Amino acid sequence: MSIDGPERRTAEDVQQRIDTSVPHTARVWNYWLGGRDNYEVDRRTGDQIRRLHPGIGEYARADRRFLGHAVAHMAGELGVRQFLDIGTGLPTADNTHEVAQRAAPGSRIVYVDNDPIVLVHAQALLTSTPEGRTAYLDCDLRDPGRILERAAETLDFSRPVALILLGVVIFIEDDEDSYGLVRRLMDGLPSGSLLALSHTVTSPAMPDVDKAVAFWNANGTPKLTQRTPAQVERYFDGLELLEPGVVPCSRWLPGELLDAPEVAMYGGVGRKR
């Protein structure tokens, strides 16, 4: 396991960057998943959001199931051995490296996040099989050039890479060109590479979601930008979108659509030709 920061900050340095007075999305997500890496401010806000939208906790669980299904499919049936997971979030059960290395022990995984509390936990929890390798980069999605440059120290960009962007482009506002950032990352990866992406959606059929997001943007950090299902599908422009397409994460399974309750977290997998 290797940790990269500008340049290799100590745990004490990183700890000073953690603000426990304001709820943070990674910690609230961790709370909804039953984790312990959160503070009272996160739990209080998480409970308030759950009152506005009681099903919000299921989004977190559906997103993790989507991650497991997608990574297992990419490492198993599709034979991918390299994963670039941006917006890692706090480690929990069945992280990307665990799922990938169960299917293929020699898999290499690079995790990327800019949240200081994630960095604190990464070194202890994001380990690797002896045959594979796992690294962590302290980088921001808004700097795809640096991500690709540093990831190339662990990954071989002459071979396919699975780019994983689960619940992270929602933090990129429209004026920051989230589509361009995703495209630049995919442009840096070879033919046969894959994109797995999930995103909370806005829909007239789910007004509680909009209320929950509005509450979060007024109280938490970082702010969220919602998009419609059609706008989420745009991230796969130019890619071969694998079945079942961009659908609620609760219903995504390789090649088929699960019969499960709908959630406002949509996901899909696309392949670069």
ABEGO torsion letter per residue (X at the ends): XBBBBOBGBBAAAAAAABBAABBBAAAAAAAAAGBABBBAAAAAAAAAAAAABAAAAAAAAAAAAAAAAAAAAAABAAGBABBBBBGAEBBBBGBAAAAAAAABAABBBBBBBABAAAAAAAAAABBBBAABBBBBBBBBAABAAAAAAAAAAABBAABBBBBBBBGAAAABBAAAGAAAAAAAAAAABBBGBBBBBBBBBBBAABAAAAAAAAAAAAABOBBBBBBBAAAAAAAABGBBBBOAEBBBAAABBBGBBBBBBBBABBBBBBBBX
